[in-house]
Structures are given as C-alpha cells and as structure tokens.
C-alpha cells in the first residue's frame, strides 16, 4: 500500500538542469516507496567567444541533452512520465518565424550591456525600474540584453533558455513565471509583462512569450525521442524553470523564520516573502524580488560565488598546478594567515581570465599584501575567497534582518558550496547565525518535487505544503552516478 509520499504514478521522471559550467540529465525512479535519483549524463558547458562576443554553444548543449535523454530511456527501461527543465536566468534565444534560433544566444557576462544599461537608465532610472518590476536593475538582466540586440531582430520572438529546451522537445513557446521575473520586465503585482516598461524602452511585447505558472503541463514530448518506447507517453512540465527557484522549492525546511543561500557559480542570499519589497534600502542593498515556485517571492541578493575559485583553478591548471575543490578547502582550513578580504562583487571579478591576478589587485586596493601566485600558495587564495564570501554573506544577512524587522534563526546552504564546511563555519562566525548544509543538488530535488506535485494537482496552483512533502522525501536520497 502506498504511503502519503509515494507517487500515484510511479513511472520514472527526468530532470534537466542547465548550468553555466555543466548541464545535467537526472533520472528519478522508485524502489517500492523509496526514491532513487541518478545522474545519467553530464556535459561540460562554458561560453565561447565568437566575433568578439561571449555566446552559449547551443548546438553543443542540445546534442548533449539528447544524448542524456537517450541514456535515460536506456537506463529506465520503463515508461518515463515526464521531463522538466530548469536553468540559469536572463539569457534567451532569438528565433525566426519557424521557431529556429537566429544565432547562438549571448552570455550574460558579455559586456555589450554596459552601454545599453547606461542608455536605459536615462529613460527608466534604476529606482523606477526596481519599483515597477521588483527586479534589481542589474546589467545582466534580459531587459538590458534585449536592448543590446541588433535593431533588425528587435521584433523577433525570444524565449529564455530552459523554456527553449522545453520548446525544442515539443512544448509551446512560454515564459515560466519564476524565470520571467528575472527579465526585469514583469509586474510583480499582476504577474504579467510590465507593458509600460516595455513600451517606454521600445521593446515589442509581441516578441515575448506568454507567461505560465510553475508546474504547468505543456503536452506530450514530440520528435525523434518518441521513437524510444519509454518516451511514447512522456509529458513536458514547466517546473520552476529558474534553477534558484527550483533549488528553494527543494528545501524541505520551513522558511518563515530562516534564510537560504543558493551557492554555486553565484551565491543568492535571501528568504521567502509574501509581498515584494521595493524600498530604497532594498535597492541600495542590491536585493531583488523573484517569483517563487509556490507563491510569494524569493527576496535575495546576488553575490559572487564559487566562480572565483573555479576561475583560479582554471588559471592554475593551465600552468600544470591541478587542484580539486575538496583539497583546497582542506588546505585552506589549515592556513594561519591574518584575516584578509576583498570585495567579491568588484566588477573585475565578474569577468573571466587570470583570477589570481585580479584577486591580488583587489587585495592591493583593500590595503592588503598580495599573495605570490606560485605553487603551494593556492590554498591561501582559497582562504581569502572563503573569508571574503563569508563576510559578504554576513553583511547581506544583516541587511536582510534589518529590512524584515526580525531575526533569522538559521541559514540553509544549498548547492555546490553546501559541501564546504569551512565556508559554513566562517559564515556562522561572521554572521552569528547557524548555517545548515543542505542538499548539494537542491535544484534537481526541487525540479522533481514540482513535477510530482504538478502531476497530482489537477491543474490547481502548486502549494508549498505539497512541494515540501515531495522535497522532504527526495532529500533523503543522494544523487548517484548511473551505472
């Protein structure tokens, strides 16, 4: 007999997670009442430079996903009930009239938005943009990217990357709500496109896809994959398409009195709120309001993240100095250097290339002694990164408590850095708030939790209770490599 956390439909399910460093295909199966999640396929991902611009290799990503989906069918050997896709926000695909990409999509790190944001700020000042959309007016936002496109494609339809993958699999052109709120073009009061903002900036609303709620069922999978028996009745579901919203949906804890840090390439520090907070203090603290999977808003600030360490590791690897993250964490914990820190959000640190040199430049700027970038000193760089992130987390949490008017009793750390016990200890020390290390693959947990809740919702809005039930069950399993 099935218990309350056993699915009525116990067929397998697939979650696709698009990441700026890798994209993953995962498979959920049930062994009686117990869930089993395995990583079926992972492909490396990184922007490439073409014609002086940073782009995403869309063909490479899609080919890797198809390979992963074929592996999932082979491994499952049974009917697959649904596929859902989450990924990073703000980047999008411009399409022709047949729904085909006009070109490889731009990466949010491309510098083309520097000029367009300056122009847009004259028409729509940052304070007004924040008040009208709830989104922190960052130059990486879709809003400023759309303005940077060539005028001859301005009226071409566009769709964000996770939703494009769903479209590639046979789904309609849609903008899932949690992901749409990251564009800087959604009215948080109505949940619809902010037509006044679009009109003011000369962006045609006709080019934007329709907004749908998280958990929307989009119809059946189409295309060559349907020739495989497991995919002949597979449904496409829009989860919380933004990976952070999925990750937060994957936290089984009550977030009424606690905060979260989604730590990966970026660190998102915040909590859930019922209504958007668009005060001057929130704008100054660089907080943003993004749609949550089950109503309300993810109120958080963007902080640089493990990007800093990964970029350092790429530089060292190129000169034959190879390290793993666990080794660097262990050795960094043994460092006895005096406390030194940098501004992790400095503009130079958001860009790729020779990160150790950039960190030394920031140390100089902060009045600290640079670290010689020689073999053996790598853990010292790691310790500076962890100390700096911990101090930035503490400052963000202090701002958050002040804006909420209450104390936070815990911080749930999810994502890759949830394995970094040193960073958690440093952040606890600097903030005075206990840090709880959660599931490292919380976005996958949330993706599956929304799929399961949606499959039983009968087209009703998702509830936090329903999604938390599935998240609690799925968090008991580790993501296993498929054998």
C-alpha positions in Angstrom: 0.0 0.0 0.0 1.4 3.4 -1.0 2.1 5.9 1.8 1.5 9.6 1.5 4.9 10.3 0.0 4.6 7.5 -2.7 3.5 8.7 -6.1 0.2 7.5 -7.5 2.0 7.4 -10.8 5.3 5.6 -10.0 6.8 5.8 -13.5 10.3 7.3 -13.9 10.8 11.0 -14.4 13.6 13.1 -15.9 15.0 16.5 -14.7 17.3 18.6 -16.9 19.4 21.1 -15.1 21.2 23.7 -17.2 24.3 25.1 -15.6 26.8 27.7 -16.7 29.6 25.2 -16.0 27.8 21.9 -16.8 24.4 20.6 -17.8 22.9 17.5 -16.3 20.2 14.9 -17.0 19.0 13.1 -13.9 16.5 10.2 -13.6 14.1 9.6 -10.7 12.8 6.0 -10.2 11.0 4.4 -7.3 12.1 1.2 -5.5 8.8 0.5 -3.7 8.2 3.6 -1.6 11.8 4.8 -1.8 13.0 7.3 -4.4 16.3 6.7 -6.3 17.9 9.6 -8.2 20.8 9.0 -10.5 22.8 11.3 -12.7 22.5 9.8 -16.1 24.6 12.3 -18.1 26.6 15.5 -17.6 28.1 17.7 -20.3 30.6 20.5 -19.7 29.4 24.0 -20.5 31.0 27.4 -20.9 30.5 30.5 -23.0 32.6 30.7 -26.1 34.0 33.8 -27.8 32.7 34.4 -31.3 33.1 37.6 -33.3 34.2 39.3 -30.1 31.1 38.3 -28.1 30.5 35.7 -25.4 27.9 33.2 -26.6 26.5 29.9 -25.4 27.2 26.9 -27.7 23.5 26.0 -28.1 24.1 23.2 -30.6 26.6 21.5 -28.2 24.2 21.9 -25.3 21.2 20.4 -27.2 23.3 17.5 -28.6 24.5 16.7 -25.1 21.0 16.8 -23.7 19.7 14.5 -26.5 22.4 12.0 -25.6 21.5 12.2 -22.0 17.8 11.7 -22.7 18.6 8.6 -24.8 20.7 7.3 -21.9 17.8 7.9 -19.5 15.5 5.9 -21.7 18.0 3.0 -21.8 18.6 3.1 -18.1 15.0 3.4 -17.1 13.8 0.5 -19.3 10.3 1.6 -18.4 7.8 4.3 -19.2 9.0 7.9 -18.4 6.2 10.0 -17.1 7.6 13.5 -17.5 10.5 15.7 -18.3 11.1 19.2 -16.8 13.9 21.7 -17.3 15.4 24.3 -15.1 18.5 26.5 -15.6 20.1 29.9 -15.1 18.1 33.0 -15.8 18.3 36.1 -18.0 19.8 34.6 -21.2 17.5 33.8 -24.1 17.2 32.6 -27.7 16.1 34.8 -30.5 14.0 32.8 -33.1 12.9 33.1 -36.7 9.3 32.6 -37.8 9.7 28.8 -37.7 10.9 28.8 -34.1 14.6 28.1 -35.1 17.4 30.0 -33.4 18.7 33.0 -35.3 22.1 32.7 -33.7 23.8 31.2 -30.6 22.5 33.1 -27.5 24.6 35.7 -25.8 26.0 35.1 -22.4 25.0 37.4 -19.5 28.7 38.1 -18.9 29.1 39.7 -22.3 30.0 43.4 -22.0 27.6 44.6 -24.7 25.0 45.6 -22.0 27.3 48.2 -20.3 26.3 50.8 -22.9 22.7 49.8 -23.2 22.1 49.9 -19.5 23.5 53.4 -19.3 21.1 54.5 -22.1 18.2 52.7 -20.4 18.9 54.3 -17.1 18.2 57.7 -18.6 14.7 56.6 -19.8 13.9 54.3 -16.8 16.0 55.2 -13.8 17.1 52.2 -11.7 14.9 53.3 -8.7 11.8 53.4 -11.0 12.7 50.1 -12.7 13.0 48.4 -9.3 9.7 49.9 -8.0 7.8 48.8 -11.2 9.3 45.3 -11.6 10.7 44.3 -8.2 13.9 43.1 -10.0 17.2 44.6 -9.1 18.3 46.6 -12.2 21.5 44.6 -13.0 23.0 44.9 -16.4 22.8 41.2 -16.9 19.0 41.3 -16.9 17.2 40.2 -20.0 15.8 43.8 -20.3 19.2 45.3 -21.0 20.3 42.3 -23.2 17.2 42.8 -25.4 18.1 46.4 -25.8 21.6 45.4 -26.9 20.3 43.2 -29.8 20.6 44.5 -33.4 17.6 46.6 -34.4 16.8 44.2 -37.3 16.0 41.4 -34.8 14.1 43.5 -32.2 10.7 42.1 -33.3 11.9 38.5 -33.5 10.4 36.3 -30.8 12.6 35.4 -27.9 12.4 32.7 -25.2 14.6 32.1 -22.2 17.0 29.1 -22.3 15.2 26.5 -20.1 11.9 27.2 -21.8 13.6 27.0 -25.2 14.8 23.4 -24.3 11.2 22.6 -23.5 10.1 24.0 -26.8 12.9 22.0 -28.6 11.3 18.9 -27.0 7.9 19.8 -28.4 6.4 22.3 -26.0 4.8 25.6 -26.8 6.6 29.0 -26.6 6.2 30.0 -23.0 7.8 32.0 -20.2 7.6 30.2 -16.9 6.7 32.7 -14.2 9.7 32.3 -11.8 12.1 32.6 -14.8 10.2 35.5 -16.3 10.6 37.6 -13.2 14.3 37.6 -13.7 14.0 39.5 -17.0 13.2 42.8 -15.3 10.1 43.0 -17.4 7.3 41.5 -15.1 4.9 43.5 -13.0 5.1 41.7 -9.6 1.6 42.9 -8.7 -0.1 41.2 -11.6 2.4 38.6 -12.6 2.1 39.8 -16.2 4.5 41.5 -18.5 5.0 45.2 -17.5 3.7 46.7 -20.6 4.6 50.2 -19.6 8.2 49.3 -19.1 8.4 47.5 -22.4 6.7 50.5 -24.2 9.0 53.0 -22.6 12.1 51.2 -23.8 10.7 50.4 -27.2 10.6 46.7 -26.7 7.7 45.0 -28.5 5.5 42.9 -26.2 4.5 40.8 -29.2 8.1 39.3 -29.2 7.7 38.0 -25.6 6.2 34.6 -24.9 3.1 34.1 -22.8 3.7 33.6 -19.0 2.6 30.4 -17.4 2.7 29.2 -13.8 5.3 26.8 -12.4 4.0 23.3 -12.6 2.2 23.9 -15.9 1.8 20.8 -18.0 2.7 21.5 -21.6 1.6 18.5 -23.5 3.5 15.4 -24.8 7.1 15.1 -25.9 7.5 15.3 -29.7 10.2 14.5 -32.1 12.7 11.6 -32.7 12.9 10.7 -29.0 9.3 9.5 -29.2 10.6 6.5 -31.2 12.0 5.2 -28.0 9.4 3.1 -26.1 9.9 4.9 -22.7 9.1 8.3 -24.3 5.9 7.4 -26.1 3.6 9.0 -23.5 6.0 11.4 -21.8 4.6 14.7 -20.6 6.5 18.0 -20.6 6.2 20.1 -17.5 7.4 23.6 -16.8 8.8 23.4 -13.2 10.2 26.4 -11.6 12.3 27.0 -14.6 14.8 29.2 -12.8 17.3 27.0 -11.1 17.3 29.1 -7.9 13.5 28.9 -7.6 13.8 25.1 -8.1 16.5 24.9 -5.5 14.5 26.8 -3.0 11.5 24.6 -3.7 13.8 21.7 -2.9 14.4 22.9 0.7 12.1 20.8 3.0 12.5 23.2 5.9 10.1 26.0 6.9 11.5 29.3 5.5 9.2 31.5 7.6 11.9 32.2 10.1 15.1 31.2 8.2 17.1 32.2 5.2 18.8 30.4 2.3 22.0 30.7 0.4 22.0 29.0 -3.0 25.7 28.8 -3.6 27.2 27.8 -6.9 28.7 30.0 -9.6 26.7 32.7 -7.9 25.5 33.0 -4.3 21.9 34.0 -3.8 21.3 35.1 -0.2 17.8 35.7 1.0 14.4 34.3 2.2 10.8 33.9 1.0 8.4 36.9 1.4 4.7 37.2 0.7 4.9 40.6 -1.0 7.7 42.2 -2.9 10.0 44.6 -1.0 10.9 47.5 -3.2 12.2 50.1 -0.7 15.2 52.3 -1.1 17.0 50.2 1.4 16.4 47.0 -0.7 17.6 48.8 -3.8 20.7 50.0 -2.1 21.5 46.5 -0.6 21.1 45.1 -4.1 18.2 42.8 -3.2 15.7 41.6 -5.8 12.2 40.1 -5.8 11.9 36.9 -8.0 8.8 34.7 -8.2 8.8 31.6 -6.0 7.6 28.2 -7.1 4.6 28.2 -4.8 3.6 31.8 -4.5 5.3 34.8 -2.9 8.8 35.9 -3.8 12.4 34.9 -3.4 13.8 38.0 -1.9 17.6 37.8 -2.2 20.8 39.5 -3.3 23.3 38.3 -5.9 26.7 37.7 -4.5 29.7 36.4 -6.4 30.3 32.7 -5.7 32.4 29.7 -6.4 33.1 31.3 -9.8 36.1 32.9 -8.1 37.6 29.7 -7.0 36.8 27.9 -10.3 38.4 30.6 -12.3 41.6 30.4 -10.1 41.7 26.7 -10.6 41.5 27.1 -14.4 44.4 29.5 -14.3 46.5 27.2 -12.2 45.6 24.1 -14.2 46.8 25.8 -17.4 50.3 26.0 -15.8 50.2 22.4 -14.5 49.0 23.2 -11.0 46.0 20.9 -10.6 43.8 21.0 -7.6 40.3 19.7 -6.5 37.9 21.8 -4.5 37.9 19.4 -1.5 41.7 19.5 -1.4 41.7 23.3 -1.5 39.0 23.5 1.2 41.0 21.2 3.5 44.3 23.1 2.9 42.6 26.5 3.3 41.3 25.4 6.7 44.9 24.9 7.8 46.0 28.4 6.7 47.1 30.6 9.6 47.3 33.8 7.5 45.9 37.0 9.1 42.3 37.8 8.1 42.3 39.4 4.7 39.3 40.0 2.5 38.3 41.6 -0.8 35.1 42.9 -2.4 33.9 39.8 -4.1 31.4 41.8 -6.1 34.1 44.0 -7.7 33.3 44.4 -11.4 36.7 42.9 -12.5 36.0 39.7 -10.5 32.8 39.1 -12.5 34.8 38.6 -15.7 36.8 35.6 -16.8 40.6 35.4 -17.0 43.6 35.2 -14.6 41.6 35.4 -11.4 44.6 35.1 -9.1 46.0 38.3 -10.6 42.6 40.0 -10.2 42.3 38.9 -6.6 45.8 40.4 -5.9 44.7 43.6 -7.5 41.7 43.7 -5.2 43.9 42.9 -2.2 46.1 45.8 -3.1 43.0 48.0 -3.4 41.9 46.9 0.1 45.3 47.7 1.5 46.4 44.0 2.0 49.5 42.3 0.9 49.2 40.4 -2.4 49.8 36.7 -2.5 52.6 35.5 -4.7 50.9 33.3 -7.3 53.3 30.4 -7.1 53.0 26.7 -6.5 52.0 26.0 -2.9 50.1 29.3 -2.3 46.9 28.2 -3.9 45.2 27.4 -0.5 45.9 31.0 0.6 43.9 32.3 -2.4 41.2 29.9 -1.5 41.2 31.1 2.1 40.9 34.7 1.0 37.9 33.8 -1.2 36.2 31.9 1.6 36.8 34.6 4.2 35.6 37.3 1.7 32.4 35.3 0.8 31.6 34.7 4.4 31.9 38.3 5.3 29.8 39.3 2.3 27.2 36.7 3.4 27.2 38.2 6.9 26.7 41.7 5.5 23.8 40.6 3.3 22.1 38.7 6.1 22.5 41.8 8.4 20.8 43.9 5.7 18.1 41.2 5.3 17.3 41.1 9.0 17.0 44.9 9.1 14.6 45.0 6.2 12.5 42.2 7.6 12.5 43.7 11.0 13.2 40.4 12.6 16.0 37.9 13.4 16.7 34.9 11.4 17.3 31.6 13.3 19.1 29.6 10.6 20.6 29.8 7.1 20.1 26.8 4.8 23.0 26.4 2.4 22.2 24.5 -0.8 24.1 24.0 -4.0 27.7 23.0 -4.5 29.1 25.0 -1.5 26.9 23.0 0.9 29.8 20.6 0.9 32.2 23.4 2.0 32.1 23.1 5.8 34.9 25.7 6.1 32.8 28.3 4.4 29.8 27.4 6.6 31.9 27.8 9.7 33.4 31.1 8.7 29.9 32.4 7.7 28.4 31.3 11.0 31.3 33.0 12.9 30.9 36.3 11.0 27.1 36.4 10.9 26.2 34.9 14.3 23.5 32.8 12.6 23.8 29.0 12.5 24.4 27.6 9.0 22.8 24.3 8.0 24.3 22.5 5.0 21.5 21.1 2.8 21.4 19.1 -0.3 24.1 19.9 -2.9 21.7 19.2 -5.8 18.7 21.1 -4.5 17.7 22.4 -7.9 17.3 18.8 -9.1 15.3 17.9 -5.9 13.0 20.9 -6.5 12.6 20.1 -10.2 11.4 16.6 -9.3 9.3 17.8 -6.4 7.4 20.3 -8.6 6.9 17.6 -11.3 5.4 15.2 -8.7 3.2 17.9 -7.1 2.1 19.1 -10.6 1.2 15.5 -11.6 -1.3 15.4 -8.7 -2.5 19.0 -8.7 -5.3 18.6 -11.3 -4.2 21.9 -12.8 -4.6 23.7 -9.4 -1.8 26.1 -8.3 1.0 24.4 -6.6 1.1 24.7 -2.8 4.2 25.0 -0.6 2.9 22.1 1.5 2.6 19.7 -1.5 6.0 20.6 -2.9 7.7 20.4 0.6 6.2 17.0 1.1 8.0 15.7 -2.0 11.2 17.7 -1.3 11.4 16.1 2.1 11.1 12.6 0.7 13.6 13.2 -2.2 16.2 14.9 0.1 16.7 11.6 1.8 18.5 10.3 -1.3 21.9 11.3 -2.7 22.3 11.9 -6.4 24.0 8.8 -7.6 26.1 8.3 -10.7 24.3 5.9 -13.1 26.0 2.5 -13.5 
